[in-house]
Amino acid sequence: MLEILVFSLGTARYALPSADVDGLVRMVATTPLPRAPAIVEGVIDVHGEILPVLDVRARFGLAPRAPRLTDRLILAKTGGRRVALRCDDVTGLVRVEPNPGSLAHVGPAASAQLAGVATLADGLVLIHDLKTFLSEAEAEALDAALSA
């Protein structure tokens, strides 16, 4: 069994392994980060730690949407870095039986960013692998922008 955090962007649902999730916070204003890669919406301060806010909509190929006060930020780990992921809503934690064999059906490009597929009572949800969320070039550019 795997515990996942299910969240939504518009009408689409996605999930992350709960082991990658550190917490949730309400949407706050972000501060632009000069020279950051396009995937970075800005940065926020969470208990004295500066975290980049990543544009999940852009990564998943969805239409952009301005932040709303009702949005949530998922605090998570991607590789060795803590980040915030803006989403429309969080459904909650769910225990599922992952189905990695289903990844062959979503295609090689998509499956490279997925940890599995889970069947919920009301449909399928793709479980994303945050280790592959940032490309190596994006991670390096983000490091440089944060260091400046």
DRENTORKOL-3810 file (N, C-alpha, C; in nm, 4 decimals):
REM DRENTORKOL-3810
@n.u->0.0841; n.v->-0.1191; n.w->0.0000; ca.u->0.0000; ca.v->0.0000; ca.w->0.0000; c.u->0.0882; c.v->0.1249; c.w->0.0000
@n.u->0.0384; n.v->0.2279; n.w->-0.0631; ca.u->0.1082; ca.v->0.3551; ca.w->-0.0728; c.u->0.0122; c.v->0.4648; c.w->-0.0300
@n.u->0.0613; n.v->0.5600; n.w->0.0481; ca.u->-0.0196; ca.v->0.6750; ca.w->0.0862; c.u->0.0156; c.v->0.7901; c.w->-0.0066
@n.u->-0.0869; n.v->0.8502; n.w->-0.0665; ca.u->-0.0667; ca.v->0.9606; ca.w->-0.1607; c.u->-0.1482; c.v->1.0818; c.w->-0.1181
@n.u->-0.0994; n.v->1.1993; n.w->-0.1570; ca.u->-0.1740; ca.v->1.3235; ca.w->-0.1378; c.u->-0.2367; c.v->1.3578; c.w->-0.2724
@n.u->-0.3690; n.v->1.3614; n.w->-0.2758; ca.u->-0.4417; ca.v->1.3915; ca.w->-0.3991; c.u->-0.4728; c.v->1.5407; c.w->-0.4015
@n.u->-0.4434; n.v->1.6040; n.w->-0.5160; ca.u->-0.4698; ca.v->1.7471; ca.w->-0.5322; c.u->-0.5269; c.v->1.7721; c.w->-0.6708
@n.u->-0.5820; n.v->1.8913; n.w->-0.6898; ca.u->-0.6420; ca.v->1.9219; ca.w->-0.8192; c.u->-0.5896; c.v->2.0524; c.w->-0.8771
@n.u->-0.5938; n.v->2.0539; n.w->-1.0092; ca.u->-0.5664; ca.v->2.1728; ca.w->-1.0897; c.u->-0.6823; c.v->2.1802; c.w->-1.1874
@n.u->-0.7743; n.v->2.2730; n.w->-1.1651; ca.u->-0.8959; ca.v->2.2760; ca.w->-1.2456; c.u->-0.9763; c.v->2.1509; c.w->-1.2166
@n.u->-1.0174; n.v->2.0813; n.w->-1.3223; ca.u->-1.0958; ca.v->1.9592; ca.w->-1.3037; c.u->-1.0089; c.v->1.8337; c.w->-1.3003
@n.u->-0.8791; n.v->1.8490; n.w->-1.3227; ca.u->-0.7888; ca.v->1.7335; ca.w->-1.3250; c.u->-0.7319; c.v->1.7066; c.w->-1.1856
@n.u->-0.7184; n.v->1.5768; n.w->-1.1539; ca.u->-0.6611; ca.v->1.5371; ca.w->-1.0248; c.u->-0.5241; c.v->1.4754; c.w->-1.0462
@n.u->-0.4362; n.v->1.4991; n.w->-0.9501; ca.u->-0.3010; ca.v->1.4463; ca.w->-0.9520; c.u->-0.2679; c.v->1.3992; c.w->-0.8110
@n.u->-0.1534; n.v->1.3334; n.w->-0.7959; ca.u->-0.1139; ca.v->1.2883; ca.w->-0.6629; c.u->0.0374; c.v->1.2883; c.w->-0.6504
@n.u->0.0822; n.v->1.2949; n.w->-0.5253; ca.u->0.2229; ca.v->1.2820; ca.w->-0.4892; c.u->0.2327; c.v->1.1777; c.w->-0.3791
@n.u->0.3412; n.v->1.1005; n.w->-0.3760; ca.u->0.3608; ca.v->1.0117; ca.w->-0.2616; c.u->0.3689; c.v->1.0955; c.w->-0.1339
@n.u->0.2996; n.v->1.0547; n.w->-0.0294; ca.u->0.2992; ca.v->1.1343; ca.w->0.0939; c.u->0.4389; c.v->1.1469; c.w->0.1536
@n.u->0.5274; n.v->1.0528; n.w->0.1233; ca.u->0.6651; ca.v->1.0598; ca.w->0.1741; c.u->0.7382; c.v->1.1834; c.w->0.1210
@n.u->0.6943; n.v->1.2366; n.w->0.0072; ca.u->0.7569; ca.v->1.3560; ca.w->-0.0520; c.u->0.6967; c.v->1.4851; c.w->0.0000
@n.u->0.5873; n.v->1.4770; n.w->0.0753; ca.u->0.5132; ca.v->1.5954; ca.w->0.1193; c.u->0.5498; c.v->1.6307; c.w->0.2631
@n.u->0.5857; n.v->1.7581; n.w->0.2850; ca.u->0.6202; ca.v->1.8078; ca.w->0.4185; c.u->0.5037; c.v->1.8789; c.w->0.4863
@n.u->0.4078; n.v->1.9288; n.w->0.4090; ca.u->0.2959; ca.v->1.9997; ca.w->0.4681; c.u->0.2197; c.v->2.0795; c.w->0.3650
@n.u->0.1201; n.v->2.1511; n.w->0.4134; ca.u->0.0356; ca.v->2.2359; ca.w->0.3302; c.u->0.0245; c.v->2.3726; c.w->0.3946
@n.u->0.0207; n.v->2.4765; n.w->0.3125; ca.u->-0.0043; ca.v->2.6118; ca.w->0.3619; c.u->-0.0989; c.v->2.6810; c.w->0.2655
@n.u->-0.1664; n.v->2.7824; n.w->0.3174; ca.u->-0.2532; ca.v->2.8634; ca.w->0.2307; c.u->-0.1664; c.v->2.9470; c.w->0.1379
@n.u->-0.2251; n.v->2.9872; n.w->0.0276; ca.u->-0.1553; ca.v->3.0701; ca.w->-0.0695; c.u->-0.1132; c.v->3.2015; c.w->-0.0059
@n.u->0.0088; n.v->3.2419; n.w->-0.0337; ca.u->0.0612; ca.v->3.3709; ca.w->0.0097; c.u->0.1235; c.v->3.4382; c.w->-0.1118
@n.u->0.1489; n.v->3.5657; n.w->-0.0989; ca.u->0.2136; ca.v->3.6382; ca.w->-0.2085; c.u->0.3542; c.v->3.5838; c.w->-0.2298
@n.u->0.3918; n.v->3.5698; n.w->-0.3555; ca.u->0.5265; ca.v->3.5254; ca.w->-0.3881; c.u->0.6111; c.v->3.6459; c.w->-0.4273
@n.u->0.7400; n.v->3.6339; n.w->-0.4062; ca.u->0.8355; ca.v->3.7365; ca.w->-0.4464; c.u->0.9061; c.v->3.6874; c.w->-0.5715
@n.u->0.9058; n.v->3.7667; n.w->-0.6796; ca.u->0.9742; ca.v->3.7229; ca.w->-0.8022; c.u->1.1225; c.v->3.6951; c.w->-0.7742
@n.u->1.1763; n.v->3.5937; n.w->-0.8408; ca.u->1.3169; ca.v->3.5575; ca.w->-0.8263; c.u->1.3874; c.v->3.5825; c.w->-0.9587
@n.u->1.4665; n.v->3.6905; n.w->-0.9669; ca.u->1.5360; ca.v->3.7220; ca.w->-1.0927; c.u->1.6245; c.v->3.6062; c.w->-1.1383
@n.u->1.6286; n.v->3.5860; n.w->-1.2678; ca.u->1.7113; ca.v->3.4858; ca.w->-1.3347; c.u->1.6733; c.v->3.3414; c.w->-1.3007
@n.u->1.5563; n.v->3.3225; n.w->-1.2419; ca.u->1.5090; ca.v->3.1865; ca.w->-1.2139; c.u->1.4514; c.v->3.1267; c.w->-1.3421
@n.u->1.4509; n.v->2.9950; n.w->-1.3537; ca.u->1.3888; ca.v->2.9335; ca.w->-1.4725; c.u->1.2390; c.v->2.9637; c.w->-1.4764
@n.u->1.1801; n.v->2.9539; n.w->-1.5940; ca.u->1.0389; ca.v->2.9893; ca.w->-1.6136; c.u->0.9446; c.v->2.9069; c.w->-1.5265
@n.u->0.9840; n.v->2.7901; n.w->-1.4852; ca.u->0.8992; ca.v->2.7025; ca.w->-1.4041; c.u->0.8799; c.v->2.7567; c.w->-1.2624
@n.u->0.9600; n.v->2.8550; n.w->-1.2223; ca.u->0.9540; ca.v->2.9120; ca.w->-1.0872; c.u->0.8650; c.v->3.0360; c.w->-1.0879
@n.u->0.7560; n.v->3.0314; n.w->-1.0098; ca.u->0.6644; ca.v->3.1454; ca.w->-0.9997; c.u->0.7215; c.v->3.2556; c.w->-0.9113
@n.u->0.8074; n.v->3.2191; n.w->-0.8184; ca.u->0.8655; ca.v->3.3133; ca.w->-0.7234; c.u->0.9123; c.v->3.2365; c.w->-0.6019
@n.u->0.9356; n.v->3.3078; n.w->-0.4930; ca.u->0.9783; ca.v->3.2434; ca.w->-0.3690; c.u->0.8895; c.v->3.2907; c.w->-0.2542
@n.u->0.8836; n.v->3.2064; n.w->-0.1497; ca.u->0.8104; ca.v->3.2400; ca.w->-0.0275; c.u->0.8997; c.v->3.2093; c.w->0.0922
@n.u->0.8660; n.v->3.2679; n.w->0.2051; ca.u->0.9370; ca.v->3.2411; ca.w->0.3303; c.u->0.8472; c.v->3.1533; c.w->0.4169
@n.u->0.8962; n.v->3.0334; n.w->0.4480; ca.u->0.8227; ca.v->2.9411; ca.w->0.5349; c.u->0.9092; c.v->2.9160; c.w->0.6577
@n.u->0.8723; n.v->2.9794; n.w->0.7686; ca.u->0.9453; ca.v->2.9649; ca.w->0.8953; c.u->1.0947; c.v->2.9939; c.w->0.8782
@n.u->1.1263; n.v->3.0990; n.w->0.8032; ca.u->1.2649; ca.v->3.1404; ca.w->0.7841; c.u->1.3380; c.v->3.0708; c.w->0.6708
@n.u->1.2736; n.v->2.9780; n.w->0.6044; ca.u->1.3351; ca.v->2.9081; ca.w->0.4908; c.u->1.2746; c.v->2.9619; c.w->0.3610
@n.u->1.3600; n.v->3.0006; n.w->0.2674; ca.u->1.3152; ca.v->3.0520; ca.w->0.1392; c.u->1.2920; c.v->2.9340; c.w->0.0455
@n.u->1.1656; n.v->2.9201; n.w->-0.0002; ca.u->1.1286; ca.v->2.8088; ca.w->-0.0879; c.u->1.0816; c.v->2.8601; c.w->-0.2232
@n.u->1.1292; n.v->2.7982; n.w->-0.3312; ca.u->1.0769; ca.v->2.8336; ca.w->-0.4631; c.u->0.9363; c.v->2.7757; c.w->-0.4802
@n.u->0.8491; n.v->2.8540; n.w->-0.5428; ca.u->0.7145; ca.v->2.8088; ca.w->-0.5762; c.u->0.7178; c.v->2.7677; c.w->-0.7229
@n.u->0.6904; n.v->2.6401; n.w->-0.7486; ca.u->0.6979; ca.v->2.5872; ca.w->-0.8841; c.u->0.5617; c.v->2.5898; c.w->-0.9522
@n.u->0.5636; n.v->2.6201; n.w->-1.0815; ca.u->0.4426; ca.v->2.6315; ca.w->-1.1620; c.u->0.4007; c.v->2.4932; c.w->-1.2123
@n.u->0.3173; n.v->2.4257; n.w->-1.1362; ca.u->0.2731; ca.v->2.2904; ca.w->-1.1706; c.u->0.1904; c.v->2.2913; c.w->-1.2980
@n.u->0.1090; n.v->2.3946; n.w->-1.3161; ca.u->0.0259; ca.v->2.4030; ca.w->-1.4371; c.u->0.1125; c.v->2.4021; c.w->-1.5627
@n.u->0.2190; n.v->2.4792; n.w->-1.5637; ca.u->0.3069; ca.v->2.4839; ca.w->-1.6807; c.u->0.3720; c.v->2.3476; c.w->-1.7040
@n.u->0.4158; n.v->2.2835; n.w->-1.5973; ca.u->0.4833; ca.v->2.1536; ca.w->-1.6107; c.u->0.3891; c.v->2.0488; c.w->-1.6685
@n.u->0.2614; n.v->2.0539; n.w->-1.6317; ca.u->0.1654; ca.v->1.9553; ca.w->-1.6789; c.u->0.0966; c.v->1.9982; c.w->-1.8082
@n.u->0.1383; n.v->2.1108; n.w->-1.8669; ca.u->0.0825; ca.v->2.1555; ca.w->-1.9942; c.u->-0.0576; c.v->2.2113; c.w->-1.9845
@n.u->-0.0944; n.v->2.2663; n.w->-1.8681; ca.u->-0.2266; ca.v->2.3243; ca.w->-1.8492; c.u->-0.2216; c.v->2.4755; c.w->-1.8723
@n.u->-0.3371; n.v->2.5342; n.w->-1.8995; ca.u->-0.3459; ca.v->2.6785; ca.w->-1.9204; c.u->-0.3065; c.v->2.7518; c.w->-1.7920
@n.u->-0.2330; n.v->2.8613; n.w->-1.8040; ca.u->-0.1942; ca.v->2.9367; ca.w->-1.6838; c.u->-0.3163; c.v->2.9998; c.w->-1.6164
@n.u->-0.3039; n.v->3.0221; n.w->-1.4859; ca.u->-0.4097; ca.v->3.0871; ca.w->-1.4092; c.u->-0.3428; c.v->3.1684; c.w->-1.3005
@n.u->-0.3906; n.v->3.2895; n.w->-1.2821; ca.u->-0.3354; ca.v->3.3749; ca.w->-1.1758; c.u->-0.3642; c.v->3.3119; c.w->-1.0395
@n.u->-0.2743; n.v->3.3301; n.w->-0.9448; ca.u->-0.2977; ca.v->3.2766; ca.w->-0.8098; c.u->-0.4237; c.v->3.3352; c.w->-0.7472
@n.u->-0.4895; n.v->3.2516; n.w->-0.6660; ca.u->-0.6092; ca.v->3.2938; ca.w->-0.5921; c.u->-0.5846; c.v->3.2705; c.w->-0.4436
@n.u->-0.6540; n.v->3.3465; n.w->-0.3609; ca.u->-0.6398; ca.v->3.3293; ca.w->-0.2162; c.u->-0.6832; c.v->3.1905; c.w->-0.1701
@n.u->-0.7672; n.v->3.1232; n.w->-0.2486; ca.u->-0.8139; ca.v->2.9895; ca.w->-0.2111; c.u->-0.7162; c.v->2.8783; c.w->-0.2506
@n.u->-0.6118; n.v->2.9120; n.w->-0.3264; ca.u->-0.5122; ca.v->2.8122; ca.w->-0.3663; c.u->-0.4393; c.v->2.7592; c.w->-0.2435
@n.u->-0.3791; n.v->2.6440; n.w->-0.2586; ca.u->-0.2980; ca.v->2.5827; ca.w->-0.1543; c.u->-0.1566; c.v->2.5640; c.w->-0.2073
@n.u->-0.0613; n.v->2.5653; n.w->-0.1167; ca.u->0.0778; ca.v->2.5359; ca.w->-0.1507; c.u->0.1151; c.v->2.4053; c.w->-0.0824
@n.u->0.1584; n.v->2.3098; n.w->-0.1627; ca.u->0.2061; ca.v->2.1825; ca.w->-0.1096; c.u->0.3562; c.v->2.1973; c.w->-0.0881
@n.u->0.4004; n.v->2.1836; n.w->0.0364; ca.u->0.5425; ca.v->2.1883; ca.w->0.0665; c.u->0.5964; c.v->2.0472; c.w->0.0479
@n.u->0.6965; n.v->2.0335; n.w->-0.0395; ca.u->0.7420; ca.v->1.8997; ca.w->-0.0762; c.u->0.8925; c.v->1.8982; c.w->-0.1015
@n.u->0.9439; n.v->1.7773; n.w->-0.1162; ca.u->1.0854; ca.v->1.7569; ca.w->-0.1471; c.u->1.0977; c.v->1.7051; c.w->-0.2900
@n.u->1.1803; n.v->1.7715; n.w->-0.3689; ca.u->1.2108; ca.v->1.7258; ca.w->-0.5038; c.u->1.3614; c.v->1.7065; c.w->-0.5103
@n.u->1.4050; n.v->1.5823; n.w->-0.5092; ca.u->1.5476; ca.v->1.5549; ca.w->-0.4961; c.u->1.5905; c.v->1.6007; c.w->-0.3579
@n.u->1.6956; n.v->1.6804; n.w->-0.3495; ca.u->1.7431; ca.v->1.7309; ca.w->-0.2209; c.u->1.6910; c.v->1.8686; c.w->-0.1867
@n.u->1.5931; n.v->1.9176; n.w->-0.2597; ca.u->1.5450; ca.v->2.0544; ca.w->-0.2438; c.u->1.4012; c.v->2.0564; c.w->-0.1938
@n.u->1.3713; n.v->2.1496; n.w->-0.1022; ca.u->1.2315; ca.v->2.1725; ca.w->-0.0603; c.u->1.1716; c.v->2.2784; c.w->-0.1505
@n.u->1.0476; n.v->2.2554; n.w->-0.1917; ca.u->0.9779; ca.v->2.3467; ca.w->-0.2824; c.u->0.8332; c.v->2.3597; c.w->-0.2382
@n.u->0.7650; n.v->2.4560; n.w->-0.2977; ca.u->0.6203; ca.v->2.4708; ca.w->-0.2801; c.u->0.5567; c.v->2.4547; c.w->-0.4176
@n.u->0.4488; n.v->2.3768; n.w->-0.4234; ca.u->0.3755; ca.v->2.3536; ca.w->-0.5469; c.u->0.2364; c.v->2.4134; c.w->-0.5318
@n.u->0.2021; n.v->2.5095; n.w->-0.6181; ca.u->0.0698; ca.v->2.5729; ca.w->-0.6083; c.u->-0.0341; c.v->2.4849; c.w->-0.6753
@n.u->-0.1430; n.v->2.4591; n.w->-0.6035; ca.u->-0.2531; ca.v->2.3811; ca.w->-0.6602; c.u->-0.3850; c.v->2.4491; c.w->-0.6243
@n.u->-0.4917; n.v->2.4107; n.w->-0.6938; ca.u->-0.6226; ca.v->2.4705; ca.w->-0.6707; c.u->-0.6838; c.v->2.4213; c.w->-0.5403
@n.u->-0.6696; n.v->2.2913; n.w->-0.5142; ca.u->-0.7313; ca.v->2.2328; ca.w->-0.3960; c.u->-0.6588; c.v->2.1043; c.w->-0.3603
@n.u->-0.6699; n.v->2.0630; n.w->-0.2354; ca.u->-0.6128; ca.v->1.9371; ca.w->-0.1888; c.u->-0.7275; c.v->1.8517; c.w->-0.1378
@n.u->-0.7419; n.v->1.7331; n.w->-0.1959; ca.u->-0.8464; ca.v->1.6399; ca.w->-0.1533; c.u->-0.8089; c.v->1.5759; c.w->-0.0211
@n.u->-0.6837; n.v->1.5334; n.w->-0.0083; ca.u->-0.6368; ca.v->1.4722; ca.w->0.1151; c.u->-0.5521; c.v->1.3502; c.w->0.0903
@n.u->-0.5176; n.v->1.2814; n.w->0.1992; ca.u->-0.4362; ca.v->1.1611; ca.w->0.1919; c.u->-0.5241; c.v->1.0397; c.w->0.1670
@n.u->-0.4753; n.v->0.9514; n.w->0.0788; ca.u->-0.5483; ca.v->0.8308; ca.w->0.0429; c.u->-0.4481; c.v->0.7155; c.w->0.0382
@n.u->-0.4869; n.v->0.5995; n.w->0.0908; ca.u->-0.4044; ca.v->0.4792; ca.w->0.0805; c.u->-0.4501; c.v->0.4014; c.w->-0.0429
@n.u->-0.3525; n.v->0.3677; n.w->-0.1303; ca.u->-0.3844; ca.v->0.3008; ca.w->-0.2560; c.u->-0.2856; c.v->0.1884; c.w->-0.2832
@n.u->-0.3235; n.v->0.1052; n.w->-0.3763; ca.u->-0.2347; ca.v->0.0028; ca.w->-0.4303; c.u->-0.1844; c.v->0.0577; c.w->-0.5631
@n.u->-0.0560; n.v->0.0977; n.w->-0.5728; ca.u->-0.0069; ca.v->0.1550; ca.w->-0.6989; c.u->-0.0026; c.v->0.0495; c.w->-0.8080
@n.u->-0.0116; n.v->0.0948; n.w->-0.9320; ca.u->-0.0119; ca.v->0.0056; ca.w->-1.0459; c.u->0.0950; c.v->0.0521; c.w->-1.1443
@n.u->0.2255; n.v->0.0237; n.w->-1.1179; ca.u->0.3320; ca.v->0.0706; ca.w->-1.2062; c.u->0.3220; c.v->0.0142; c.w->-1.3471
@n.u->0.2592; n.v->-0.1025; n.w->-1.3647; ca.u->0.2444; ca.v->-0.1603; ca.w->-1.4979; c.u->0.1633; c.v->-0.0736; c.w->-1.5912
@n.u->0.0780; n.v->0.0124; n.w->-1.5369; ca.u->-0.0048; ca.v->0.1003; ca.w->-1.6194; c.u->0.0754; c.v->0.2123; c.w->-1.6838
@n.u->0.1981; n.v->0.2348; n.w->-1.6382; ca.u->0.2780; ca.v->0.3448; ca.w->-1.6928; c.u->0.3094; c.v->0.3245; c.w->-1.8404
@n.u->0.3173; n.v->0.2013; n.w->-1.8853; ca.u->0.3454; ca.v->0.1754; ca.w->-2.0265; c.u->0.2354; c.v->0.2330; c.w->-2.1148
@n.u->0.1147; n.v->0.2467; n.w->-2.0625; ca.u->0.0015; ca.v->0.2944; ca.w->-2.1416; c.u->-0.0029; c.v->0.4464; c.w->-2.1534
@n.u->0.0713; n.v->0.5192; n.w->-2.0704; ca.u->0.0670; ca.v->0.6649; ca.w->-2.0775; c.u->0.1760; c.v->0.7213; c.w->-2.1676
@n.u->0.2654; n.v->0.6382; n.w->-2.2167; ca.u->0.3698; ca.v->0.6825; ca.w->-2.3076; c.u->0.4995; c.v->0.7106; c.w->-2.2355
@n.u->0.6129; n.v->0.6952; n.w->-2.3052; ca.u->0.7434; ca.v->0.7076; ca.w->-2.2408; c.u->0.7736; c.v->0.8470; c.w->-2.1870
@n.u->0.7320; n.v->0.9518; n.w->-2.2562; ca.u->0.7613; ca.v->1.0880; ca.w->-2.2081; c.u->0.6885; c.v->1.1154; c.w->-2.0777
@n.u->0.5608; n.v->1.0810; n.w->-2.0711; ca.u->0.4835; ca.v->1.1039; ca.w->-1.9493; c.u->0.5274; c.v->1.0114; c.w->-1.8377
@n.u->0.5573; n.v->0.8848; n.w->-1.8708; ca.u->0.5918; ca.v->0.7889; ca.w->-1.7658; c.u->0.7244; c.v->0.8224; c.w->-1.6992
@n.u->0.8109; n.v->0.9014; n.w->-1.7648; ca.u->0.9374; ca.v->0.9408; ca.w->-1.7033; c.u->0.9139; c.v->1.0293; c.w->-1.5813
@n.u->0.8002; n.v->1.0976; n.w->-1.5750; ca.u->0.7697; ca.v->1.1859; ca.w->-1.4621; c.u->0.6698; c.v->1.1251; c.w->-1.3646
@n.u->0.6364; n.v->0.9976; n.w->-1.3842; ca.u->0.5345; ca.v->0.9352; ca.w->-1.3007; c.u->0.5920; c.v->0.8252; c.w->-1.2134
@n.u->0.5374; n.v->0.8146; n.w->-1.0929; ca.u->0.5754; ca.v->0.7071; ca.w->-1.0014; c.u->0.4754; c.v->0.5935; c.w->-1.0083
@n.u->0.3579; n.v->0.6173; n.w->-1.0658; ca.u->0.2566; ca.v->0.5139; ca.w->-1.0753; c.u->0.1206; c.v->0.5696; c.w->-1.1085
@n.u->0.0262; n.v->0.4799; n.w->-1.1176; ca.u->-0.1135; ca.v->0.5130; ca.w->-1.1417; c.u->-0.1935; c.v->0.4423; c.w->-1.0337
@n.u->-0.2900; n.v->0.5116; n.w->-0.9751; ca.u->-0.3732; ca.v->0.4497; ca.w->-0.8718; c.u->-0.5195; c.v->0.4594; c.w->-0.9124
@n.u->-0.5946; n.v->0.3577; n.w->-0.8757; ca.u->-0.7378; ca.v->0.3569; ca.w->-0.9004; c.u->-0.8093; c.v->0.3976; c.w->-0.7727
@n.u->-0.8831; n.v->0.5075; n.w->-0.7804; ca.u->-0.9657; ca.v->0.5532; ca.w->-0.6691; c.u->-1.1106; c.v->0.5145; c.w->-0.6984
@n.u->-1.1977; n.v->0.5308; n.w->-0.6028; ca.u->-1.3387; ca.v->0.4945; ca.w->-0.6205; c.u->-1.4023; c.v->0.5679; c.w->-0.7378
@n.u->-1.3547; n.v->0.6906; n.w->-0.7665; ca.u->-1.4162; ca.v->0.7697; ca.w->-0.8732; c.u->-1.3247; c.v->0.7910; c.w->-0.9940
@n.u->-1.2240; n.v->0.7056; n.w->-1.0116; ca.u->-1.1396; ca.v->0.7140; ca.w->-1.1305; c.u->-0.9918; c.v->0.7002; c.w->-1.1007
@n.u->-0.9134; n.v->0.7147; n.w->-1.2059; ca.u->-0.7685; ca.v->0.7015; ca.w->-1.1953; c.u->-0.7038; c.v->0.8328; c.w->-1.1542
@n.u->-0.5882; n.v->0.8218; n.w->-1.0900; ca.u->-0.5073; ca.v->0.9391; ca.w->-1.0585; c.u->-0.3621; c.v->0.9038; c.w->-1.0868
@n.u->-0.2906; n.v->0.9951; n.w->-1.1526; ca.u->-0.1491; ca.v->0.9763; ca.w->-1.1822; c.u->-0.0673; c.v->1.0232; c.w->-1.0629
@n.u->0.0257; n.v->0.9386; n.w->-1.0193; ca.u->0.1121; ca.v->0.9715; ca.w->-0.9060; c.u->0.2440; c.v->1.0220; c.w->-0.9630
@n.u->0.2767; n.v->1.1470; n.w->-0.9359; ca.u->0.3950; ca.v->1.2099; ca.w->-0.9947; c.u->0.5197; c.v->1.1898; c.w->-0.9092
@n.u->0.6319; n.v->1.1802; n.w->-0.9779; ca.u->0.7622; ca.v->1.1635; ca.w->-0.9139; c.u->0.8316; c.v->1.2992; c.w->-0.9127
@n.u->0.8423; n.v->1.3606; n.w->-0.7951; ca.u->0.9010; ca.v->1.4948; ca.w->-0.7876; c.u->1.0501; c.v->1.4970; c.w->-0.8181
@n.u->1.1168; n.v->1.3826; n.w->-0.8101; ca.u->1.2603; ca.v->1.3808; ca.w->-0.8410; c.u->1.2857; c.v->1.4209; c.w->-0.9857
@n.u->1.1871; n.v->1.4035; n.w->-1.0716; ca.u->1.2023; ca.v->1.4371; ca.w->-1.2132; c.u->1.1288; c.v->1.5658; c.w->-1.2506
@n.u->1.0745; n.v->1.6367; n.w->-1.1513; ca.u->0.9954; ca.v->1.7566; ca.w->-1.1810; c.u->1.0809; c.v->1.8656; c.w->-1.2453
@n.u->1.2003; n.v->1.8884; n.w->-1.1913; ca.u->1.2925; ca.v->1.9867; ca.w->-1.2477; c.u->1.3950; c.v->1.9158; c.w->-1.3353
@n.u->1.4217; n.v->1.9711; n.w->-1.4521; ca.u->1.5298; ca.v->1.9176; ca.w->-1.5341; c.u->1.6628; c.v->1.9572; c.w->-1.4680
@n.u->1.7692; n.v->1.8963; n.w->-1.5103; ca.u->1.9006; ca.v->1.9296; ca.w->-1.4539; c.u->1.9342; c.v->2.0771; c.w->-1.4794
@n.u->1.9020; n.v->2.1249; n.w->-1.5995; ca.u->1.9292; ca.v->2.2657; ca.w->-1.6329; c.u->1.8450; c.v->2.3592; c.w->-1.5457
@n.u->1.7176; n.v->2.3239; n.w->-1.5219; ca.u->1.6316; ca.v->2.4065; ca.w->-1.4363; c.u->1.6829; c.v->2.4080; c.w->-1.2927
@n.u->1.7269; n.v->2.2933; n.w->-1.2433; ca.u->1.7797; ca.v->2.2858; ca.w->-1.1070; c.u->1.9052; c.v->2.3714; c.w->-1.0925
@n.u->1.9930; n.v->2.3670; n.w->-1.1922; ca.u->2.1151; ca.v->2.4484; ca.w->-1.1885; c.u->2.0817; c.v->2.5975; c.w->-1.1951
@n.u->1.9878; n.v->2.6342; n.w->-1.2839; ca.u->1.9472; ca.v->2.7756; ca.w->-1.2959; c.u->1.8816; c.v->2.8237; c.w->-1.1665
@n.u->1.8022; n.v->2.7395; n.w->-1.1030; ca.u->1.7395; ca.v->2.7756; ca.w->-0.9768; c.u->1.8435; c.v->2.7934; c.w->-0.8669
@n.u->1.9414; n.v->2.7040; n.w->-0.8610; ca.u->2.0503; ca.v->2.7174; ca.w->-0.7639; c.u->2.1232; c.v->2.8510; c.w->-0.7814
@n.u->2.1521; n.v->2.8846; n.w->-0.9071; ca.u->2.2221; ca.v->3.0092; ca.w->-0.9358; c.u->2.1377; c.v->3.1303; c.w->-0.8960
@n.u->2.0096; n.v->3.1271; n.w->-0.9253; ca.u->1.9210; ca.v->3.2395; ca.w->-0.8914; c.u->1.9076; c.v->3.2545; c.w->-0.7406
@n.u->1.8991; n.v->3.1440; n.w->-0.6681; ca.u->1.8875; ca.v->3.1497; ca.w->-0.5226; c.u->2.0164; c.v->3.1959; c.w->-0.4564
@n.u->2.1297; n.v->3.1686; n.w->-0.5209; ca.u->2.2602; ca.v->3.2070; ca.w->-0.4658; c.u->2.2897; c.v->3.3544; c.w->-0.4874
@n.u->2.2270; n.v->3.4145; n.w->-0.5895; ca.u->2.2575; ca.v->3.5534; ca.w->-0.6253; c.u->2.2049; c.v->3.6509; c.w->-0.5231
END
